[in-house]
Amino acid sequence: MHILLDIRIIRSQRRKRTVQAKEVNGVIEVRVPADMSDEELAPIVEKLTGRLQKRKARNALDDDALQARAELLNRRYFDGRLRWRSIQWVTNQTQRFGSCTPSRGTIRLSHRLGTMPRFVQDYVIVHELAHLEEANHGPDFWALVNRYPLTERARGYLMAVGLEESEEE
């Protein structure tokens, strides 16, 4: 999911080969060589703006807010009994939305969740919290996760995103 921002193309006679993009006051400025065609420019602009928007979303993620959200969900769905050492956003998870290492008490969530709806984020947090009690994906694990009332809706959302991402590759 991308946030739509205005894009301003700035052509320069001095620029020969490189293309540069940066956000300035809510507008993405893309500096390009003056002789670059619109056809050549379009996929480059799309790629660069996508990178900028991902970086912006990633930088907006707050581990302290994530900790507070996990504590709230722990109280709501696990009666506050779960304990963990850390929960944090990470940028190196591209195949999963979250992971938990119960033996270490660590939970990591992919920055990709940062642009998804709150109910999806909450589902992934509940899913990873449940692993602190049940390491596998057996019936006891799903009984814990299914305490979250929007589990099926969130799983459907993530499946749709997964299908969308696999089609882009």
C-alpha positions in Angstrom: 0.0 0.0 0.0 1.5 3.3 -1.0 0.7 6.8 0.2 -0.1 9.0 -2.8 2.2 12.0 -3.0 2.6 14.6 -5.7 5.6 14.1 -8.0 7.5 17.0 -9.6 9.9 16.1 -12.5 12.9 18.5 -12.7 14.8 18.2 -15.9 18.4 19.4 -16.0 20.8 20.0 -18.9 23.8 19.5 -16.5 22.5 16.0 -15.4 23.8 13.4 -17.9 22.8 9.9 -16.7 21.6 9.8 -13.1 18.2 10.1 -11.7 17.6 11.3 -8.1 14.4 11.4 -6.0 13.8 13.0 -2.6 10.8 14.3 -0.7 10.5 18.1 -0.3 7.6 19.5 1.6 5.3 16.5 0.8 6.2 16.5 -2.9 8.6 13.9 -4.4 11.1 15.8 -6.6 12.7 13.7 -9.3 15.7 15.2 -10.9 16.5 13.7 -14.4 18.6 14.4 -17.4 16.8 16.9 -19.8 17.0 14.5 -22.7 15.4 11.4 -20.9 12.2 10.3 -22.6 9.0 10.0 -20.6 8.8 6.3 -21.5 12.3 5.7 -20.1 11.5 7.8 -17.0 8.2 6.2 -16.0 9.5 2.9 -14.5 12.4 4.7 -12.9 10.1 7.2 -11.2 7.8 4.4 -10.0 10.7 2.5 -8.5 12.3 5.5 -6.8 9.0 6.8 -5.4 8.2 3.3 -4.1 11.6 3.2 -2.3 11.0 6.7 -0.8 7.5 5.8 0.4 8.8 2.5 2.0 11.6 4.4 3.7 9.1 7.0 5.0 6.8 4.2 6.4 9.7 2.4 7.9 11.0 5.5 9.7 7.5 6.2 11.1 7.5 2.9 13.0 7.9 3.2 16.7 9.1 0.3 18.9 7.7 2.0 22.1 4.3 2.2 20.5 4.5 -1.4 19.4 5.4 -2.4 23.0 2.4 -0.6 24.3 0.1 -2.2 21.8 1.5 -5.7 22.6 0.9 -5.0 26.3 -2.7 -4.0 25.6 -3.3 -7.1 23.4 -1.7 -9.3 26.1 -4.1 -8.0 28.7 -7.1 -8.3 26.4 -6.5 -11.7 24.9 -4.0 -13.5 27.3 -5.1 -12.0 30.6 -1.8 -10.3 30.9 0.1 -13.5 31.6 2.6 -13.4 28.8 6.2 -12.0 29.2 8.7 -11.1 26.5 12.1 -9.5 26.4 11.6 -7.4 23.3 9.2 -6.6 20.5 10.4 -4.5 17.6 10.0 -3.5 14.0 12.6 -4.9 11.6 13.4 -4.3 8.0 15.0 -7.6 7.1 11.8 -9.8 7.1 10.6 -10.0 3.5 9.2 -13.5 3.6 7.2 -13.3 6.8 5.2 -10.6 8.6 6.4 -11.6 12.0 8.5 -14.0 14.0 8.9 -15.1 17.6 11.8 -16.8 19.4 10.1 -18.1 22.5 13.3 -19.3 24.2 14.7 -15.7 23.9 11.4 -13.9 24.4 11.9 -11.9 21.2 9.3 -10.8 18.7 10.0 -9.1 15.4 7.5 -7.6 13.1 8.2 -6.7 9.4 8.1 -3.0 8.6 5.7 -4.0 5.8 3.0 -4.2 8.4 3.5 -0.6 9.1 1.3 0.5 6.2 -1.4 -2.1 6.8 -4.6 -1.6 8.8 -4.5 -1.7 12.6 -6.6 -4.9 12.7 -4.0 -6.7 10.6 -1.1 -5.4 12.8 -3.0 -6.5 15.9 -3.6 -10.0 14.4 0.1 -10.5 13.7 1.0 -9.2 17.2 -1.5 -11.7 18.8 -0.2 -14.5 16.5 3.4 -13.9 17.7 2.4 -13.4 21.3 0.6 -16.8 21.2 4.0 -18.4 20.2 5.3 -17.4 23.6 2.9 -20.1 25.0 2.6 -22.5 22.0 5.7 -22.7 19.8 4.0 -24.7 17.0 0.9 -24.0 14.9 -1.2 -26.8 16.5 -4.8 -26.6 17.7 -3.8 -25.1 21.1 -2.0 -22.3 19.3 -4.9 -21.5 17.0 -7.3 -21.6 20.0 -5.2 -18.8 21.5 -5.0 -16.8 18.3 -8.7 -17.2 17.6 -9.5 -15.2 20.8 -8.7 -12.2 18.6 -12.1 -11.7 16.8 -10.7 -10.4 13.5 -8.3 -13.3 13.0 -10.0 -14.7 9.8 -10.4 -11.2 8.3 -6.8 -10.4 9.0 -5.6 -13.7 7.6 -7.6 -13.1 4.4 -6.1 -9.6 4.1 -2.5 -11.0 4.4 -3.3 -13.8 1.9 -4.5 -11.2 -0.6 -1.3 -9.1 0.0 0.8 -12.2 -0.4 -0.9 -13.0 -3.7 -0.5 -9.4 -4.9 3.2 -9.4 -4.0 3.9 -12.8 -5.7 2.3 -11.5 -8.9 4.6 -8.5 -8.9 7.7 -10.7 -9.0 
